[in-house]
């Protein structure tokens, strides 16, 4: 049967061409966090692996951080910003429901007229973005895409809440995705479990707050043990499924870069995946905290810059968080 609609196809494959991060300058130690919660440096290190984290300045926005990371990723990729046809900003902390952070960032980085939208997939947002950009480069929706994970979680954290105050932090990481002659982004294994939407949530909606402004502005709330059990129980299976889908064995990985949720979750996933000791594992959380959508590209940049993982090496990524949502894929490092 003939159709009046013609179609386009894109590149045979897509690849990550570059990665660049932005870390705010203000270092926040565990001692400083403990000025507002009943805890200790020792407890925080042992239970989360976090030694310190970064907070953005009061006048430093999600869009500001995203713009810096994206500008540097485009420079490293060696393309002109005007060639970028799609900008995806993965974030849950851009403070405006509309307009999107992505439209502003596209304009500010010089991707004038590019398609632009935000992705609300919390800590899985960066891996969601990679999957979407990969599909669009291959299907002809764009030649080059910029995917940015960025958060200013310090604005949405209750700094007196023992369950979250020590975990969340700020930062941005960006990649350029472009055409490739060889396979460099494996099939995504992704999904959601909305039945567990209360596990990481807001204390109130902004509309509820407007109708009945209480003493506390809405902030993030987390059922820590529920999230821990889900991450440890299910996420290793998701990561294994992404390895299987890409036909890559764990022993052939050059890096494992999970979302930097909590060092104990990372360690549990390593055990469940039976990851050989020679595979380097991202542990950026120690000095960066949990930056949600930004954590994977920040950790990727650090591993490459420190020489822990080789350029062109094979890495397993997995993001998971509020929704609950998750996404995992095997990629070739830029
Ligand atoms: N400092 C010191 N003690 C604390 C504390 C803190 N910040 N928070 C809780 N505790 C204490 C509790 O009072 C309790 O003490 P008790 O045994 O004497 O009653 C004990 O630690 C256990 O409390 P619980 O709330 O069950 O903590 P936990 O063992 O579940 O640890 C987390 C809390 C948040 C570290 C843990 O649940 C976790 O890591 N969850 C996953 C979070 C995560 O990674 N989120 C990101 C997802 S994207």
Boltz pocket constraint, residues with backbone or C-beta under 6 A from the ligand:
constraints:
  - pocket:
      binder: B
      contacts: [[A, 37], [A, 38], [A, 39], [A, 40], [A, 43], [A, 44], [A, 47], [A, 48], [A, 123], [A, 162], [A, 163], [A, 164], [A, 166], [A, 167], [A, 222], [A, 223], [A, 224], [A, 225], [A, 227], [A, 228], [A, 261], [A, 262], [A, 265], [A, 290], [A, 320], [A, 321], [A, 322]]
      max_distance: 6.0
